[in-house]
């Protein structure tokens, strides 16, 4: 009985020890360097989106529309730095359209550009109101 127990218990203990995480090594689904690279790309994209929004808010045409609507651009500009996710992407998209419409120093503001400026400001105001 003693001998058969040894032949059964010792191999089982050895098998359990060999399969423990100590012997498995560090294996990840995603490598740490790839994870760091993806995170850096995401942060760079968010920074680029913020730059686009800041550029649009700095335009004289946007400032004129904002003052006529009674929007505090100082507060709106500060809110851009706290934006993230879908809100940041939506505001950046609107700001990109505003910047493209006004590129080249166009002195006339057409209705569609004014509408884009108002949309950009409304997105930022809504985000401020939610937070």
N, C-alpha and C positions, 0 to 999 in steps of 0.2 A: 504494500500500500504506500509506504514511504517513498519508494523508488518511483512508482507511477505518478505520485504527486509532484515530485521533483521534475520529472519529464514534462509535466503539463504546466506547472506554475512558472518555472524559470523561463521557458520560451515565451509565455504570455507577457511576463514582466519585461523581458528584453524587447519584445515587439512594441509594447506601449511606450517604453523609453525612446526607442528609435523613431517613433512617429510623433514625438512631442514637438512643439514649436521651437524648442531650443536647437534641434538638429535641422529644422526646415530652412533656417536662414531667413533673411528679410526679402520677401517677394511682395511686390506691389502690382496692382493692376495697371497703374500708371506710374512711370518712373518719376522720381522727385524732380529731375531736371525738366522733364516735359511739363509737369505740373507748374513749376516755377515759370517756365516760358509762357504757358497759357495764361497764367495770372498776370504776368508782365504785359502781355498783349492786351488783355482786358483793361488793365489800368491805363495803358497808353491810349486805347480807344476812348475811354471815358474822358481823359484829359483833352484829347483832340475835340470831342464833342463840346466840352466846356469852352474851349478856345473859340469855336465857331459861334457859340451863343454869345460870348463876351464881345466878339467882333460885331455881331448884329446889334447888340444893345448899345454899342459905342457909336453907331452911325447917327448922324444928325437927323436923318429922316425918322428913325425909330424914336429918338429923343423927342422930336416934335409931336409925333403921334401919341407917345406916352404922356407928355405933359398936357395935351389936349384931352386925354382921357382921365387925367388926375392920378396916374400911376407913379409911384415912388420908384424911380429907376435905381436908386442906391440900394434899396431893399431888394429889388428884383435881381440886381447884379450879385448881391451877397447870397441870394437864394440859389443861384446857379451852382455855387460851390458845394452845396449840400444835396444837390439832385443826384439820383442814381437810377439805374435800371431803365424801365420803359419810359418813365417821365423824362429822363435825360435824353434818351433817343428821340422821343417825340419833339421835344424842344429843339434839339440839334437839327432835326429834319426841317422844322419850320424856319429856324435861323439860317440854315443853308439855302433855303429857297429865297429868303429875304436878301441874303448876301449876293446870290446870283442875279436877282432882279435889279439890284442897285450897283452891280459891279461897273467899273469904269467911271464912277462919279456921276451917274445919271442925276440930273437936277430935277427931273419931273417924276412925281410919284403917281403911278396909275392906281386905279381902284384895286386891282389884284394884289399889288405890292402892299398897299395899305391894309388890305384884308389879311395878308400874311403877317404883317407886323402886329396887327391886333390879335391874331391867333397865337403868335409867339408870346405876346404879353399875357394873354388869357391863360395859357398853359402854365406860365410861371406864377401868375396870381393864384390859380387853383392849387398849385403845389404848396404855395405859401399858406393858403387857407386850410389845407388839410393838415399840415404840420403844425 
